[in-house]
Amino acid sequence: MPDPVVKLDLRRDEEFASLYANNVQLESSVWDLKIMFGQLDQAKGPNVINQHTAMTMSWPAAKIAAYYLLLHIVGHQSVNGPIQLPTGVIPPRPDSADASLDEPGKKLVEYFAWIHDQFFGPNPFVPPSAG
């Protein structure tokens, strides 16, 4: 029998900060995932990102965060339509033709390419309107 869902009592710490970011970088290890947030600072140069915050989380917490982030993106798009991105910021599509990949690696990269298509392809998945 599955464990019941735990109801959390969320409280903000006295040092809680709410910051803005338009750039995110990831750094991972076998133990955890670090997410670094920054903001474009054109006063310092055309492509200068001022990183201001890093949050490190366990892989289980990262998996739950990714799930809820995806739900929010899909929900937003169902109400507002596809999120438009400038072509210059879209990550390159993974290529499974890389000769250095073994068979499991090729299958994984093919899956990554499918995910890329769902987010950035010419016909990305947009759920039916929730409204």
N, C-alpha and C positions, 0 to 999 in steps of 0.2 A: 504494500500500500504506500503511495507516495506521501512524502512529508507535506503537511499543510503549509500554505503560503504564510510567511511571517509578515505581520503588519508592523511597519516601522514608525517610530515617533521621531520625525525629522525636526531638528533644531539647528539654528545657525549659530556658529561660534562667534565670539566677540570680534575676532579678526577676519570674519568672512569678507571676501572681496568679490566684486562683480566687475569683470574686465571684458574688453572687446578684443576679438582676434579675427583677422582675415587671412591668416596663414597657420597651417598646422604641420608639424613634422613628427615623425614617429621613430622611436628607437626601442628595439626589443632585445630581450635576453631569454634564456630558458625559464627564468623565474618570473619576469614581469614585463610590462609594456610602459614605456615613458612617452607621454604626449606633450610636446612643446608647442606653446601658443605664441604667436607674434603678430605684428602689424606692420604693413608696408609703411615705410617712412621715406617719402620721395624728397624730403628736404635734405636727406643724407645721400641720395643717389636714386637712379631710376628703378633699381631692383633690390634696395636695401630693406631687409626685414629685421625689425627690432624685436627679438624674442624677449618676452616679459614673464612668462610663467611656464613651469613644467609640472606635470602631475604624473606620478608613477603609480600604477595599479597592478594588482595581481591578474593573471590570465583569466580566472573565473570572473572577476569584476569587469575586465575588459570585454569578455564575451557578453555579459548582461548589458553593458553600456552600448555595445555595437547593435544588439537587438533593439533596444529602445531608440537609439539614434535612427536606425532604419525605419522603425514604425513612425517616427516623427516626420521623416522625409517623405515616406509614402503617403501619410496622412495629409501633409502640406500640399503635395502634388495633386491629391485627389480633389482638394478644394480649390487650389489656385492654378492648376496646370503645371506643365513641366518647368523645372528650375532651369533658367537659361544661363549658360556659361560661355564666356569668351573662348574661342577655340585655342588660344594660346595658353590657357591654364588647364586644359584637359590632359590628364596623364596619358602616355602612350599605351596603346592596346597591347597586352601581353601576346607574345608570339611563340606558339608551340613548335615552330619549325627549327628552333635552336638545336643544333647538332649535339650539344653537350648534355641535353636532357635525356634521362632514361625514360622508360615507358610510364612509370608512375608520375614522374616529373612532367611529362607531356600532358597526361590526363589532368593534372593539377593546373597547369598553365592554360589548358583549354577551358577549364572551369572558370579560372580567373578572367579569361577573355569573354566568356559568357556574361559574367558579372559586369565587366566593363561595358558590354553592349547594352545591358539593362540600364545602366546609369548614363552612358554617353553616346550610344549608337544612334543611327539615323531614325530608328523606331524604338526608343526606350519605352520600357514598361511604365505606363501611367494608369493607376487604378481607376475604376469607375468613380464618378463624382459621388461624394458622400452627402452632398447637399440636396 
